[in-house]
Amino acid sequence: MSVLLFGVSHRSAPVSVLEQLSTDESDQAKIIDEVLRSSLVTEAMVLSTCNRVEVYAVVDAFHGGLSVIGQVLSEHSGMGLNDLTKYAYVRYAEAAVEHLFAVTSGLDSVVMGEQQVLGQVRRAYAAAEANQTVGRTLHELAQRALSVGKRVHTETGIDSAGASVVSVSLEMAQKRLDQGLVGKTAVVVGAGAMGALAGKHLVRAGVDRIDVVNRSLPRARRLAENIAELGVTANAYSLDD
Protein backbone atom coordinates (compact mmCIF):
# COMPACT_ATOMS: atom_id res chain seq x y z
CA MET A 1 0.00 0.00 0.00
CA SER A 2 1.38 3.40 -1.01
CA VAL A 3 0.29 7.01 -1.34
CA LEU A 4 -1.01 8.02 -4.77
CA LEU A 5 -1.51 11.63 -5.81
CA PHE A 6 -3.69 12.67 -8.76
CA GLY A 7 -3.73 16.43 -9.29
CA VAL A 8 -4.34 19.38 -11.57
CA SER A 9 -2.83 22.78 -10.80
CA HIS A 10 -1.88 26.17 -12.19
CA ARG A 11 1.30 24.58 -13.50
CA SER A 12 -0.53 22.00 -15.60
CA ALA A 13 -3.84 23.56 -16.62
CA PRO A 14 -5.48 26.86 -17.64
CA VAL A 15 -7.87 28.70 -15.33
CA SER A 16 -10.91 27.40 -17.24
CA VAL A 17 -9.99 23.81 -16.38
CA LEU A 18 -9.30 24.65 -12.74
CA GLU A 19 -12.72 26.27 -12.52
CA GLN A 20 -14.38 23.10 -13.83
CA LEU A 21 -12.60 21.14 -11.13
CA SER A 22 -13.23 23.62 -8.31
CA THR A 23 -14.90 22.14 -5.23
CA ASP A 24 -16.49 23.25 -2.00
CA GLU A 25 -16.49 21.20 1.22
CA SER A 26 -19.60 19.29 0.17
CA ASP A 27 -18.06 18.38 -3.20
CA GLN A 28 -14.85 17.27 -1.53
CA ALA A 29 -16.72 14.96 0.84
CA LYS A 30 -18.58 13.41 -2.11
CA ILE A 31 -15.37 12.91 -4.07
CA ILE A 32 -13.74 11.17 -1.12
CA ASP A 33 -16.80 8.97 -0.51
CA GLU A 34 -16.88 7.89 -4.15
CA VAL A 35 -13.15 7.17 -4.22
CA LEU A 36 -13.39 5.10 -1.04
CA ARG A 37 -16.14 2.93 -2.51
CA SER A 38 -13.38 1.11 -4.35
CA SER A 39 -11.77 -1.76 -2.48
CA LEU A 40 -8.44 -0.54 -3.90
CA VAL A 41 -8.51 2.69 -1.86
CA THR A 42 -8.30 2.70 1.94
CA GLU A 43 -7.66 6.38 2.77
CA ALA A 44 -8.31 9.65 0.92
CA MET A 45 -7.99 13.42 1.28
CA VAL A 46 -8.78 16.27 -1.14
CA LEU A 47 -6.78 19.50 -1.30
CA SER A 48 -8.73 22.12 -3.25
CA THR A 49 -7.61 25.74 -3.65
CA CYS A 50 -7.90 28.44 -6.31
CA ASN A 51 -4.83 27.03 -7.98
CA ARG A 52 -5.02 23.27 -7.50
CA VAL A 53 -7.20 20.23 -6.93
CA GLU A 54 -5.28 17.23 -5.61
CA VAL A 55 -6.51 13.88 -4.36
CA TYR A 56 -4.17 12.01 -2.01
CA ALA A 57 -5.08 8.37 -1.49
CA VAL A 58 -3.64 5.20 -0.04
CA VAL A 59 -4.06 2.48 -2.66
CA ASP A 60 -3.42 -1.25 -2.97
CA ALA A 61 -2.60 -1.02 -6.68
CA PHE A 62 -1.18 1.90 -8.65
CA HIS A 63 -3.07 1.54 -11.93
CA GLY A 64 -6.32 0.50 -10.31
CA GLY A 65 -6.22 3.38 -7.84
CA LEU A 66 -5.32 5.84 -10.58
CA SER A 67 -8.29 4.69 -12.67
CA VAL A 68 -10.69 5.11 -9.74
CA ILE A 69 -9.57 8.64 -8.87
CA GLY A 70 -9.46 9.77 -12.49
CA GLN A 71 -12.98 8.52 -13.15
CA VAL A 72 -14.40 10.21 -10.04
CA LEU A 73 -12.83 13.58 -10.91
CA SER A 74 -13.97 13.20 -14.51
CA GLU A 75 -17.57 12.73 -13.39
CA HIS A 76 -17.35 15.59 -10.89
CA SER A 77 -15.95 18.08 -13.41
CA GLY A 78 -18.00 16.97 -16.39
CA MET A 79 -14.77 16.58 -18.37
CA GLY A 80 -14.03 13.49 -20.40
CA LEU A 81 -11.39 11.31 -18.79
CA ASN A 82 -9.03 11.71 -21.75
CA ASP A 83 -9.40 15.50 -21.61
CA LEU A 84 -8.81 15.54 -17.86
CA THR A 85 -5.66 13.43 -18.02
CA LYS A 86 -4.10 15.89 -20.49
CA TYR A 87 -3.83 18.37 -17.61
CA ALA A 88 -3.23 15.97 -14.73
CA TYR A 89 -0.05 14.92 -12.98
CA VAL A 90 0.50 11.80 -10.95
CA ARG A 91 2.91 11.13 -8.11
CA TYR A 92 3.37 7.82 -6.30
CA ALA A 93 5.01 6.71 -3.07
CA GLU A 94 8.01 8.92 -2.19
CA ALA A 95 7.28 11.30 -5.08
CA ALA A 96 3.80 11.98 -3.65
CA VAL A 97 5.32 12.75 -0.25
CA GLU A 98 7.92 15.08 -1.76
CA HIS A 99 5.22 16.91 -3.70
CA LEU A 100 3.09 17.63 -0.63
CA PHE A 101 6.21 18.84 1.21
CA ALA A 102 6.87 21.26 -1.66
CA VAL A 103 3.25 22.44 -1.57
CA THR A 104 3.21 23.19 2.16
CA SER A 105 6.56 24.96 1.84
CA GLY A 106 5.18 27.31 -0.80
CA LEU A 107 7.55 26.00 -3.47
CA ASP A 108 4.74 24.98 -5.80
CA SER A 109 2.62 28.12 -5.41
CA VAL A 110 1.88 30.84 -7.95
CA VAL A 111 3.60 33.21 -5.55
CA MET A 112 6.77 31.56 -4.31
CA GLY A 113 6.72 31.11 -0.54
CA GLU A 114 3.11 32.17 0.11
CA GLN A 115 1.81 30.85 3.43
CA GLN A 116 -1.89 30.57 2.57
CA VAL A 117 -1.49 27.05 1.22
CA LEU A 118 -0.20 25.84 4.59
CA GLY A 119 -3.56 26.69 6.15
CA GLN A 120 -5.38 25.14 3.19
CA VAL A 121 -3.57 21.83 3.67
CA ARG A 122 -4.32 21.99 7.38
CA ARG A 123 -8.04 22.46 6.68
CA ALA A 124 -8.09 19.67 4.08
CA TYR A 125 -6.50 17.31 6.57
CA ALA A 126 -8.84 18.39 9.38
CA ALA A 127 -11.90 17.83 7.18
CA ALA A 128 -10.73 14.37 6.15
CA GLU A 129 -9.90 13.51 9.74
CA ALA A 130 -13.34 14.68 10.92
CA ASN A 131 -14.95 12.46 8.28
CA GLN A 132 -12.67 9.58 9.28
CA THR A 133 -11.27 9.12 5.78
CA VAL A 134 -7.61 9.29 6.80
CA GLY A 135 -5.80 6.50 8.54
CA ARG A 136 -2.30 6.03 9.81
CA THR A 137 -0.56 6.69 6.48
CA LEU A 138 -2.24 9.96 5.48
CA HIS A 139 -2.28 11.11 9.08
CA GLU A 140 1.50 10.79 9.27
CA LEU A 141 1.96 12.33 5.82
CA ALA A 142 -0.18 15.37 6.61
CA GLN A 143 1.41 15.93 10.01
CA ARG A 144 4.93 15.75 8.62
CA ALA A 145 4.08 17.95 5.62
CA LEU A 146 2.60 20.62 7.89
CA SER A 147 5.65 20.43 10.14
CA VAL A 148 8.02 20.77 7.18
CA GLY A 149 6.04 23.67 5.75
CA LYS A 150 6.00 25.53 9.05
CA ARG A 151 9.73 25.03 9.49
CA VAL A 152 10.51 26.27 5.97
CA HIS A 153 8.45 29.43 6.46
CA THR A 154 9.95 30.03 9.91
CA GLU A 155 13.61 29.33 9.21
CA THR A 156 14.06 30.67 5.66
CA GLY A 157 13.33 33.91 3.86
CA ILE A 158 11.09 32.25 1.27
CA ASP A 159 8.05 34.30 2.35
CA SER A 160 9.70 37.51 1.22
CA ALA A 161 9.59 36.51 -2.47
CA GLY A 162 5.87 37.06 -2.92
CA ALA A 163 5.78 40.06 -0.63
CA SER A 164 8.52 41.77 -2.63
CA VAL A 165 6.48 41.50 -5.86
CA VAL A 166 3.48 43.18 -4.24
CA SER A 167 5.64 45.77 -2.48
CA VAL A 168 7.29 46.86 -5.72
CA SER A 169 3.88 47.17 -7.39
CA LEU A 170 2.57 49.35 -4.56
CA GLU A 171 5.66 51.55 -4.65
CA MET A 172 5.11 52.14 -8.37
CA ALA A 173 1.45 53.01 -7.76
CA GLN A 174 2.33 55.45 -4.99
CA LYS A 175 4.85 57.22 -7.21
CA ARG A 176 2.22 57.71 -9.91
CA LEU A 177 -0.34 59.09 -7.44
CA ASP A 178 0.56 62.50 -6.04
CA GLN A 179 -1.13 61.85 -2.71
CA GLY A 180 -0.31 58.16 -2.39
CA LEU A 181 -2.82 55.39 -1.73
CA VAL A 182 -4.39 56.71 1.46
CA GLY A 183 -8.15 57.02 1.08
CA LYS A 184 -8.15 55.60 -2.44
CA THR A 185 -10.18 52.74 -3.96
CA ALA A 186 -8.16 49.81 -5.27
CA VAL A 187 -9.12 46.91 -7.52
CA VAL A 188 -7.62 43.46 -6.96
CA VAL A 189 -7.96 41.16 -9.96
CA GLY A 190 -7.85 37.52 -8.90
CA ALA A 191 -8.77 35.85 -5.63
CA GLY A 192 -5.81 33.56 -5.26
CA ALA A 193 -2.69 33.82 -3.13
CA MET A 194 -1.37 36.91 -4.92
CA GLY A 195 -4.76 38.63 -4.61
CA ALA A 196 -4.90 37.92 -0.89
CA LEU A 197 -1.36 39.21 -0.43
CA ALA A 198 -2.13 42.35 -2.44
CA GLY A 199 -5.24 42.97 -0.35
CA LYS A 200 -3.29 42.88 2.91
CA HIS A 201 -0.64 45.26 1.60
CA LEU A 202 -3.25 47.66 0.25
CA VAL A 203 -4.93 47.81 3.64
CA ARG A 204 -1.60 48.61 5.27
CA ALA A 205 -1.05 51.32 2.64
CA GLY A 206 -4.24 53.03 3.80
CA VAL A 207 -6.72 52.46 0.98
CA ASP A 208 -10.35 53.14 1.84
CA ARG A 209 -11.98 50.49 -0.33
CA ILE A 210 -10.98 47.35 -2.22
CA ASP A 211 -12.97 45.75 -5.03
CA VAL A 212 -12.11 42.10 -5.69
CA VAL A 213 -12.74 40.90 -9.25
CA ASN A 214 -12.48 37.23 -10.14
CA ARG A 215 -13.88 34.68 -12.61
CA SER A 216 -15.48 32.82 -9.71
CA LEU A 217 -17.78 35.12 -7.72
CA PRO A 218 -17.84 32.87 -4.61
CA ARG A 219 -14.05 33.00 -4.41
CA ALA A 220 -14.12 36.77 -4.86
CA ARG A 221 -16.63 37.02 -2.03
CA ARG A 222 -14.49 34.93 0.30
CA LEU A 223 -11.46 37.13 -0.29
CA ALA A 224 -13.56 40.30 0.06
CA GLU A 225 -14.88 39.04 3.40
CA ASN A 226 -11.35 38.34 4.62
CA ILE A 227 -10.22 41.81 3.55
CA ALA A 228 -13.23 43.45 5.21
CA GLU A 229 -12.16 41.86 8.50
CA LEU A 230 -9.02 44.01 8.26
CA GLY A 231 -11.12 47.16 8.57
CA VAL A 232 -11.83 48.43 5.06
CA THR A 233 -14.83 48.30 2.75
CA ALA A 234 -14.51 45.37 0.34
CA ASN A 235 -16.77 44.29 -2.51
CA ALA A 236 -16.75 41.26 -4.80
CA TYR A 237 -17.44 41.17 -8.53
CA SER A 238 -17.37 38.56 -11.27
CA LEU A 239 -15.39 39.24 -14.44
CA ASP A 240 -18.68 38.71 -16.26
CA ASP A 241 -20.34 41.66 -14.45
Residue frames as qw, qx, qy, qz and C-alpha x, y, z in Angstrom:
[[0.000, 0.887, 0.462, 0.000, 0.00, 0.00, 0.00],
 [0.443, -0.079, 0.044, 0.892, 1.38, 3.40, -1.01],
 [0.131, 0.701, 0.272, -0.646, 0.29, 7.01, -1.34],
 [0.403, 0.377, 0.592, 0.587, -1.01, 8.02, -4.77],
 [0.051, 0.593, 0.159, -0.787, -1.51, 11.63, -5.81],
 [0.341, 0.503, 0.623, 0.493, -3.69, 12.67, -8.76],
 [0.121, -0.694, -0.260, 0.660, -3.73, 16.43, -9.29],
 [0.389, 0.658, 0.355, 0.539, -4.34, 19.38, -11.57],
 [0.360, -0.682, -0.202, 0.604, -2.83, 22.78, -10.80],
 [0.207, 0.924, -0.032, -0.322, -1.88, 26.17, -12.19],
 [0.228, -0.575, 0.676, 0.401, 1.30, 24.58, -13.50],
 [0.302, 0.025, 0.911, 0.280, -0.53, 22.00, -15.60],
 [0.156, 0.598, 0.761, 0.196, -3.84, 23.56, -16.62],
 [0.019, 0.380, 0.147, 0.913, -5.48, 26.86, -17.64],
 [0.240, -0.023, 0.476, -0.846, -7.87, 28.70, -15.33],
 [0.674, 0.025, -0.255, -0.693, -10.91, 27.40, -17.24],
 [0.693, 0.012, -0.721, -0.014, -9.99, 23.81, -16.38],
 [0.208, 0.034, -0.698, 0.684, -9.30, 24.65, -12.74],
 [0.426, -0.035, 0.172, -0.888, -12.72, 26.27, -12.52],
 [0.756, -0.015, -0.484, -0.440, -14.38, 23.10, -13.83],
 [0.658, -0.020, -0.706, 0.261, -12.60, 21.14, -11.13],
 [0.087, -0.388, 0.414, -0.819, -13.23, 23.62, -8.31],
 [0.537, -0.372, -0.757, -0.026, -14.90, 22.14, -5.23],
 [0.370, -0.627, 0.243, -0.641, -16.49, 23.25, -2.00],
 [0.272, -0.346, 0.817, -0.372, -16.49, 21.20, 1.22],
 [0.793, 0.173, 0.389, -0.435, -19.60, 19.29, 0.17],
 [0.747, 0.569, -0.301, -0.165, -18.06, 18.38, -3.20],
 [0.167, 0.586, -0.766, 0.204, -14.85, 17.27, -1.53],
 [0.535, -0.171, 0.713, -0.419, -16.72, 14.96, 0.84],
 [0.852, 0.365, 0.163, -0.338, -18.58, 13.41, -2.11],
 [0.557, 0.646, -0.521, -0.031, -15.37, 12.91, -4.07],
 [0.098, -0.458, 0.830, -0.304, -13.74, 11.17, -1.12],
 [0.705, 0.030, 0.552, -0.443, -16.80, 8.97, -0.51],
 [0.829, 0.492, -0.062, -0.257, -16.88, 7.89, -4.15],
 [0.372, 0.633, -0.672, 0.096, -13.15, 7.17, -4.22],
 [0.257, -0.350, 0.812, -0.391, -13.39, 5.10, -1.04],
 [0.859, 0.132, 0.174, -0.463, -16.14, 2.93, -2.51],
 [0.733, 0.466, -0.494, -0.023, -13.38, 1.11, -4.35],
 [0.912, -0.400, 0.006, 0.090, -11.77, -1.76, -2.48],
 [0.744, 0.331, -0.097, 0.572, -8.44, -0.54, -3.90],
 [0.094, 0.594, -0.182, 0.778, -8.51, 2.69, -1.86],
 [0.563, -0.422, -0.650, 0.288, -8.30, 2.70, 1.94],
 [0.260, -0.647, -0.257, 0.669, -7.66, 6.38, 2.77],
 [0.368, 0.555, 0.401, 0.629, -8.31, 9.65, 0.92],
 [0.193, -0.688, -0.229, 0.661, -7.99, 13.42, 1.28],
 [0.436, 0.694, 0.379, 0.430, -8.78, 16.27, -1.14],
 [0.309, -0.489, -0.042, 0.814, -6.78, 19.50, -1.30],
 [0.315, 0.684, 0.523, 0.398, -8.73, 22.12, -3.25],
 [0.220, -0.592, -0.090, 0.770, -7.61, 25.74, -3.65],
 [0.412, 0.793, 0.012, -0.448, -7.90, 28.44, -6.31],
 [0.272, 0.723, -0.574, -0.271, -4.83, 27.03, -7.98],
 [0.209, 0.275, -0.937, -0.055, -5.02, 23.27, -7.50],
 [0.860, -0.183, 0.098, -0.467, -7.20, 20.23, -6.93],
 [0.304, 0.426, -0.848, 0.084, -5.28, 17.23, -5.61],
 [0.895, -0.290, -0.058, -0.334, -6.51, 13.88, -4.36],
 [0.059, 0.511, -0.827, 0.228, -4.17, 12.01, -2.01],
 [0.903, -0.140, -0.046, -0.404, -5.08, 8.37, -1.49],
 [0.329, -0.430, 0.840, -0.037, -3.64, 5.20, -0.04],
 [0.806, 0.313, -0.210, -0.457, -4.06, 2.48, -2.66],
 [0.827, -0.211, 0.520, 0.028, -3.42, -1.25, -2.97],
 [0.685, 0.235, 0.508, 0.466, -2.60, -1.02, -6.68],
 [0.165, -0.379, 0.170, 0.895, -1.18, 1.90, -8.65],
 [0.085, -0.082, -0.630, -0.767, -3.07, 1.54, -11.93],
 [0.246, -0.544, -0.795, -0.106, -6.32, 0.50, -10.31],
 [0.251, -0.648, -0.398, 0.600, -6.22, 3.38, -7.84],
 [0.106, -0.266, 0.285, 0.915, -5.32, 5.84, -10.58],
 [0.125, -0.295, -0.754, -0.574, -8.29, 4.69, -12.67],
 [0.261, -0.645, -0.696, 0.177, -10.69, 5.11, -9.74],
 [0.211, -0.603, -0.178, 0.748, -9.57, 8.64, -8.87],
 [0.064, -0.121, 0.481, 0.866, -9.46, 9.77, -12.49],
 [0.146, -0.430, -0.794, -0.404, -12.98, 8.52, -13.15],
 [0.249, -0.695, -0.572, 0.357, -14.40, 10.21, -10.04],
 [0.159, -0.533, 0.034, 0.830, -12.83, 13.58, -10.91],
 [0.026, 0.082, 0.668, 0.739, -13.97, 13.20, -14.51],
 [0.186, -0.595, -0.762, -0.176, -17.57, 12.73, -13.39],
 [0.268, -0.680, -0.377, 0.569, -17.35, 15.59, -10.89],
 [0.140, -0.458, 0.211, 0.852, -15.95, 18.08, -13.41],
 [0.646, 0.628, 0.292, -0.323, -18.00, 16.97, -16.39],
 [0.210, 0.714, -0.576, -0.338, -14.77, 16.58, -18.37],
 [0.942, 0.209, -0.246, -0.094, -14.03, 13.49, -20.40],
 [0.824, -0.484, 0.189, 0.228, -11.39, 11.31, -18.79],
 [0.741, 0.274, 0.195, 0.581, -9.03, 11.71, -21.75],
 [0.128, 0.828, 0.058, 0.542, -9.40, 15.50, -21.61],
 [0.580, -0.801, 0.084, -0.120, -8.81, 15.54, -17.86],
 [0.878, -0.267, 0.174, 0.356, -5.66, 13.43, -18.02],
 [0.555, 0.624, 0.057, 0.547, -4.10, 15.89, -20.49],
 [0.066, -0.802, 0.169, -0.570, -3.83, 18.37, -17.61],
 [0.808, -0.570, 0.035, -0.143, -3.23, 15.97, -14.73],
 [0.293, 0.586, -0.712, 0.252, -0.05, 14.92, -12.98],
 [0.915, -0.311, -0.216, -0.137, 0.50, 11.80, -10.95],
 [0.076, 0.626, -0.686, 0.362, 2.91, 11.13, -8.11],
 [0.904, -0.211, -0.335, -0.163, 3.37, 7.82, -6.30],
 [0.834, -0.272, -0.293, 0.381, 5.01, 6.71, -3.07],
 [0.510, -0.409, -0.098, 0.750, 8.01, 8.92, -2.19],
 [0.184, 0.243, 0.356, 0.884, 7.28, 11.30, -5.08],
 [0.310, -0.708, -0.509, -0.378, 3.80, 11.98, -3.65],
 [0.586, -0.647, -0.284, 0.397, 5.32, 12.75, -0.25],
 [0.452, -0.140, 0.136, 0.870, 7.92, 15.08, -1.76],
 [0.022, 0.499, 0.465, 0.731, 5.22, 16.91, -3.70],
 [0.421, -0.791, -0.424, -0.134, 3.09, 17.63, -0.63],
 [0.592, -0.489, -0.110, 0.631, 6.21, 18.84, 1.21],
 [0.305, 0.117, 0.295, 0.898, 6.87, 21.26, -1.66],
 [0.180, -0.663, -0.517, -0.511, 3.25, 22.44, -1.57],
 [0.522, -0.770, -0.340, 0.137, 3.21, 23.19, 2.16],
 [0.565, -0.354, 0.042, 0.744, 6.56, 24.96, 1.84],
 [0.238, 0.850, 0.108, -0.458, 5.18, 27.31, -0.80],
 [0.297, -0.399, 0.648, 0.577, 7.55, 26.00, -3.47],
 [0.224, 0.282, 0.837, 0.412, 4.74, 24.98, -5.80],
 [0.117, 0.746, 0.495, -0.430, 2.62, 28.12, -5.41],
 [0.415, 0.804, 0.262, 0.335, 1.88, 30.84, -7.95],
 [0.053, -0.899, 0.272, -0.339, 3.60, 33.21, -5.55],
 [0.682, 0.199, -0.610, 0.351, 6.77, 31.56, -4.31],
 [0.274, 0.078, -0.642, 0.711, 6.72, 31.11, -0.54],
 [0.452, -0.393, -0.077, -0.797, 3.11, 32.17, 0.11],
 [0.088, -0.143, 0.856, -0.489, 1.81, 30.85, 3.43],
 [0.653, 0.034, 0.063, -0.754, -1.89, 30.57, 2.57],
 [0.742, 0.159, -0.596, -0.262, -1.49, 27.05, 1.22],
 [0.206, 0.176, -0.848, 0.455, -0.20, 25.84, 4.59],
 [0.407, 0.075, 0.502, -0.760, -3.56, 26.69, 6.15],
 [0.723, 0.238, -0.263, -0.593, -5.38, 25.14, 3.19],
 [0.551, 0.192, -0.812, 0.032, -3.57, 21.83, 3.67],
 [0.038, -0.064, 0.762, -0.643, -4.32, 21.99, 7.38],
 [0.581, 0.148, 0.228, -0.767, -8.04, 22.46, 6.68],
 [0.712, 0.249, -0.532, -0.385, -8.09, 19.67, 4.08],
 [0.378, 0.151, -0.871, 0.276, -6.50, 17.31, 6.57],
 [0.230, 0.012, 0.613, -0.756, -8.84, 18.39, 9.38],
 [0.685, 0.171, -0.070, -0.705, -11.90, 17.83, 7.18],
 [0.689, 0.206, -0.675, -0.165, -10.73, 14.37, 6.15],
 [0.193, 0.123, -0.835, 0.501, -9.90, 13.51, 9.74],
 [0.433, 0.045, 0.395, -0.809, -13.34, 14.68, 10.92],
 [0.795, 0.223, -0.175, -0.537, -14.95, 12.46, 8.28],
 [0.721, -0.329, 0.609, -0.034, -12.67, 9.58, 9.28],
 [0.836, 0.548, 0.012, -0.037, -11.27, 9.12, 5.78],
 [0.331, 0.708, -0.579, 0.230, -7.61, 9.29, 6.80],
 [0.933, -0.317, -0.157, 0.062, -5.80, 6.50, 8.54],
 [0.698, -0.558, 0.154, 0.421, -2.30, 6.03, 9.81],
 [0.637, 0.166, 0.346, 0.668, -0.56, 6.69, 6.48],
 [0.156, 0.713, 0.280, 0.623, -2.24, 9.96, 5.48],
 [0.489, -0.861, -0.137, 0.013, -2.28, 11.11, 9.08],
 [0.694, -0.430, 0.185, 0.547, 1.50, 10.79, 9.27],
 [0.484, 0.364, 0.373, 0.703, 1.96, 12.33, 5.82],
 [0.055, -0.858, -0.289, -0.421, -0.18, 15.37, 6.61],
 [0.581, -0.796, -0.039, 0.169, 1.41, 15.93, 10.01],
 [0.683, -0.244, 0.264, 0.636, 4.93, 15.75, 8.62],
 [0.362, 0.533, 0.390, 0.658, 4.08, 17.95, 5.62],
 [0.222, -0.918, -0.219, -0.244, 2.60, 20.62, 7.89],
 [0.663, -0.655, 0.090, 0.351, 5.65, 20.43, 10.14],
 [0.624, 0.061, 0.343, 0.699, 8.02, 20.77, 7.18],
 [0.176, 0.732, 0.370, 0.545, 6.04, 23.67, 5.75],
 [0.397, -0.908, -0.127, -0.027, 6.00, 25.53, 9.05],
 [0.699, -0.466, 0.192, 0.507, 9.73, 25.03, 9.49],
 [0.525, 0.326, 0.375, 0.691, 10.51, 26.27, 5.97],
 [0.009, -0.845, -0.287, -0.452, 8.45, 29.43, 6.46],
 [0.551, -0.830, -0.041, 0.076, 9.95, 30.03, 9.91],
 [0.700, -0.476, 0.290, 0.447, 13.61, 29.33, 9.21],
 [0.507, 0.164, 0.455, 0.714, 14.06, 30.67, 5.66],
 [0.082, 0.438, 0.043, -0.894, 13.33, 33.91, 3.86],
 [0.171, 0.245, 0.831, 0.469, 11.09, 32.25, 1.27],
 [0.067, 0.746, 0.623, -0.227, 8.05, 34.30, 2.35],
 [0.097, -0.672, 0.055, 0.732, 9.70, 37.51, 1.22],
 [0.264, 0.029, 0.705, 0.658, 9.59, 36.51, -2.47],
 [0.034, 0.646, 0.707, 0.285, 5.87, 37.06, -2.92],
 [0.224, -0.835, -0.314, 0.392, 5.78, 40.06, -0.63],
 [0.317, -0.425, 0.292, 0.796, 8.52, 41.77, -2.63],
 [0.172, 0.324, 0.697, 0.617, 6.48, 41.50, -5.86],
 [0.140, -0.811, -0.562, -0.085, 3.48, 43.18, -4.24],
 [0.385, -0.716, -0.103, 0.573, 5.64, 45.77, -2.48],
 [0.311, -0.141, 0.439, 0.831, 7.29, 46.86, -5.72],
 [0.037, 0.540, 0.684, 0.488, 3.88, 47.17, -7.39],
 [0.266, -0.847, -0.435, 0.152, 2.57, 49.35, -4.56],
 [0.402, -0.530, 0.108, 0.739, 5.66, 51.55, -4.65],
 [0.220, 0.145, 0.570, 0.779, 5.11, 52.14, -8.37],
 [0.112, -0.715, -0.637, -0.266, 1.45, 53.01, -7.76],
 [0.366, -0.786, -0.273, 0.417, 2.33, 55.45, -4.99],
 [0.369, -0.294, 0.284, 0.835, 4.85, 57.22, -7.21],
 [0.083, 0.347, 0.632, 0.688, 2.22, 57.71, -9.91],
 [0.289, -0.784, -0.516, -0.188, -0.34, 59.09, -7.44],
 [0.147, 0.641, -0.228, 0.718, 0.56, 62.50, -6.04],
 [0.477, -0.539, 0.320, -0.616, -1.13, 61.85, -2.71],
 [0.068, -0.262, 0.945, -0.182, -0.31, 58.16, -2.39],
 [0.352, -0.208, -0.866, -0.287, -2.82, 55.39, -1.73],
 [0.013, -0.244, -0.692, 0.679, -4.39, 56.71, 1.46],
 [0.384, 0.441, 0.354, -0.730, -8.15, 57.02, 1.08],
 [0.350, 0.345, -0.579, -0.650, -8.15, 55.60, -2.44],
 [0.889, 0.116, 0.286, -0.338, -10.18, 52.74, -3.96],
 [0.036, -0.493, 0.820, 0.290, -8.16, 49.81, -5.27],
 [0.893, 0.199, -0.089, -0.395, -9.12, 46.91, -7.52],
 [0.357, -0.418, 0.834, 0.056, -7.62, 43.46, -6.96],
 [0.764, 0.323, -0.333, -0.449, -7.96, 41.16, -9.96],
 [0.641, 0.164, -0.745, 0.087, -7.85, 37.52, -8.90],
 [0.664, -0.592, 0.121, -0.440, -8.77, 35.85, -5.63],
 [0.906, 0.050, -0.359, 0.220, -5.81, 33.56, -5.26],
 [0.711, -0.408, -0.203, 0.536, -2.69, 33.82, -3.13],
 [0.366, 0.153, 0.104, 0.912, -1.37, 36.91, -4.92],
 [0.233, -0.634, -0.360, -0.644, -4.76, 38.63, -4.61],
 [0.666, -0.661, -0.338, 0.067, -4.90, 37.92, -0.89],
 [0.641, -0.232, -0.080, 0.728, -1.36, 39.21, -0.43],
 [0.170, 0.371, 0.232, 0.883, -2.13, 42.35, -2.44],
 [0.407, -0.720, -0.415, -0.379, -5.24, 42.97, -0.35],
 [0.684, -0.577, -0.258, 0.364, -3.29, 42.88, 2.91],
 [0.501, -0.075, 0.068, 0.859, -0.64, 45.26, 1.60],
 [0.014, -0.536, -0.365, -0.762, -3.25, 47.66, 0.25],
 [0.525, -0.756, -0.381, -0.089, -4.93, 47.81, 3.64],
 [0.654, -0.446, -0.102, 0.603, -1.60, 48.61, 5.27],
 [0.352, 0.177, 0.248, 0.885, -1.05, 51.32, 2.64],
 [0.071, 0.344, 0.380, -0.856, -4.24, 53.03, 3.80],
 [0.182, -0.188, -0.630, -0.731, -6.72, 52.46, 0.98],
 [0.437, -0.018, 0.358, -0.825, -10.35, 53.14, 1.84],
 [0.833, 0.229, 0.269, -0.426, -11.98, 50.49, -0.33],
 [0.124, -0.352, 0.861, 0.345, -10.98, 47.35, -2.22],
 [0.810, 0.298, 0.027, -0.504, -12.97, 45.75, -5.03],
 [0.417, -0.283, 0.847, 0.168, -12.11, 42.10, -5.69],
 [0.703, 0.455, -0.175, -0.518, -12.74, 40.90, -9.25],
 [0.301, -0.300, 0.901, 0.090, -12.48, 37.23, -10.14],
 [0.383, 0.018, -0.750, -0.540, -13.88, 34.68, -12.61],
 [0.447, -0.379, -0.809, 0.046, -15.48, 32.82, -9.71],
 [0.272, -0.674, -0.034, -0.686, -17.78, 35.12, -7.72],
 [0.818, -0.540, -0.190, -0.052, -17.84, 32.87, -4.61],
 [0.769, -0.061, -0.150, 0.618, -14.05, 33.00, -4.41],
 [0.171, 0.506, 0.003, 0.846, -14.12, 36.77, -4.86],
 [0.536, -0.685, -0.160, -0.467, -16.63, 37.02, -2.03],
 [0.861, -0.384, -0.219, 0.252, -14.49, 34.93, 0.30],
 [0.574, 0.123, -0.106, 0.803, -11.46, 37.13, -0.29],
 [0.100, -0.604, -0.112, -0.782, -13.56, 40.30, 0.06],
 [0.705, -0.639, -0.230, -0.203, -14.88, 39.04, 3.40],
 [0.807, -0.228, -0.174, 0.516, -11.35, 38.34, 4.62],
 [0.347, 0.333, 0.004, 0.877, -10.22, 41.81, 3.55],
 [0.344, -0.692, -0.224, -0.594, -13.23, 43.45, 5.21],
 [0.784, -0.532, -0.283, 0.151, -12.16, 41.86, 8.50],
 [0.618, -0.007, -0.108, 0.778, -9.02, 44.01, 8.26],
 [0.130, -0.631, -0.349, 0.680, -11.12, 47.16, 8.57],
 [0.082, 0.293, -0.347, -0.887, -11.83, 48.43, 5.06],
 [0.712, 0.398, 0.231, -0.530, -14.83, 48.30, 2.75],
 [0.142, -0.285, 0.861, 0.396, -14.51, 45.37, 0.34],
 [0.735, 0.364, 0.151, -0.551, -16.77, 44.29, -2.51],
 [0.481, -0.126, 0.821, 0.281, -16.75, 41.26, -4.80],
 [0.583, 0.574, -0.075, -0.570, -17.44, 41.17, -8.53],
 [0.810, 0.136, 0.534, 0.200, -17.37, 38.56, -11.27],
 [0.241, -0.289, 0.496, 0.783, -15.39, 39.24, -14.44],
 [0.118, 0.424, 0.787, 0.432, -18.68, 38.71, -16.26],
 [0.049, -0.762, -0.491, 0.419, -20.34, 41.66, -14.45]]
